[in-house]
Amino acid sequence: MTATGDRPTTTVLTAGASVPASVQPGNTQRGWFGQFLLRLHFYAGLFIGPFILIAALSGAVYALGPTIEQGMYRHELTAASTAAAKPLADQIDAAQAYIDQHHPKDTVAAVRPAPAQGATTRVM
């Protein structure tokens, strides 16, 4: 459409004038199937893209979880103790006594021994 209204404009070609390649009929027409595939690809990207974004972000958080955990719980995962480490059975008994007193409905599900000197045993 033109700026002068909704009337289509007509271009008159004179003898010897060449038509630009972008205006030739063979280059501008696509088949209905090609247009259908282009539109289908657009809508698939529009509707599936957010799900892929959420999956990527949650995967990044999952991959960075151990690093984030080390930073957030550093004071609970390490201990500045110079005393000798207690046997694992004594640590489990102490944890069970704490759970029985403060959380009577819970039980000990797993125990992760301290991986290194200065680290704490995890009782879950």
N, C-alpha and C positions, 0 to 999 in steps of 0.2 A: 504494500500500500504506500501511498505517497503522503507527503505532508499537506497536500492541498485537499485531502478528503479521502473518502473511501473508494474513489474511482481508480481502477487499475490503469497504469500507463502503458502505452504501446511504443516500442522503439521501431523506427523505420530504418531499414538497412539500405544503403545505396550500393550500386554495383561496385565491386572491388573491395568493399569493407569486410573485414574478417570478424568472426564471432569469437569472443574469448572462450577458452576451453571449459571454464566453469559454468558457462551458460548453455553449452551444447546438451541436447536431450539425453544422450547416452551416459553422461557422467553424473547427472544429478538424480537419476531415478534408481531406487533400490527396489528389490522385490519385497513383497509383503512378508516373506519369511525372514529376510534380513532385518526388517524393521521390528518384527515380532521378537527376534532374538535380542536385538539391541534393547528393546523396552524390558524384556524379561531379565536381562542382565542388570539393568539399572534398578529394577524393583528388588531383585535378589540382593544386590549390594545394599540397598536402602534398608531392607528389613533384617537381613542377616548380619550386617556390619556391627550393630550395637551388641549382639550376642558374642561376636568374635572379640570385640573390645573388652567386654566384661570378662571373658575367659582369659584374655591376655593379662589384664590387670590382676585378677585373682591368682593366676599362675605366678606372676611376679611376686606378689605378697607371699605366696606359699613357698617360693624358692628363697626368698629373703627372710623367712620366718626364724630360722635358727640364729641368724645374725641379729635380728631385732630382739629376740628373746635374750641373747647374751647381754645386749645393752640395757634392756629394761630390768632384768632380774639379776644384775651383776652382784648386788649385795646379798642375794639369797643363794646364788650358785657358787660363791666363794666364801672361804672362812679364813681369817687371819689367826690361826691357832698354832701354837708351838707345841701343844701337848700331843702325845701319841694318839693315833687313831683308835677309836673303839672298835671292837669286833662288829661285823655286820649284823649278827644275831641280836646284840645289845641295841643297836640302832633301830632295828625293826621292832623290838619290844618297846622301846621308848616311843616310837611313832604310834604303835598300836595302843599304848596307854593314853597318849594324847587324844587319839581319835575316839577311844571309848569314853573319855571324859567330856570332850567338847562336841563331838559329832557321833552320838551313839548309834545312829542308823547306818553309818558308813563303815566300810571295811577296807583293809589294805589290798589293793589290786595288783600292784607291781612295785618292784624296787630296782633302782638303777644305782649301783655302787659308784662311789666317786671315781672318776676316770684318772685323776692325777692328784698329787699332793696339793692341798689348799682348796680343792673342790669339795662340794658337799654331796652327800648321798641323797638321791631323790626317792621319796616314798610317795607313791600315788595310790 
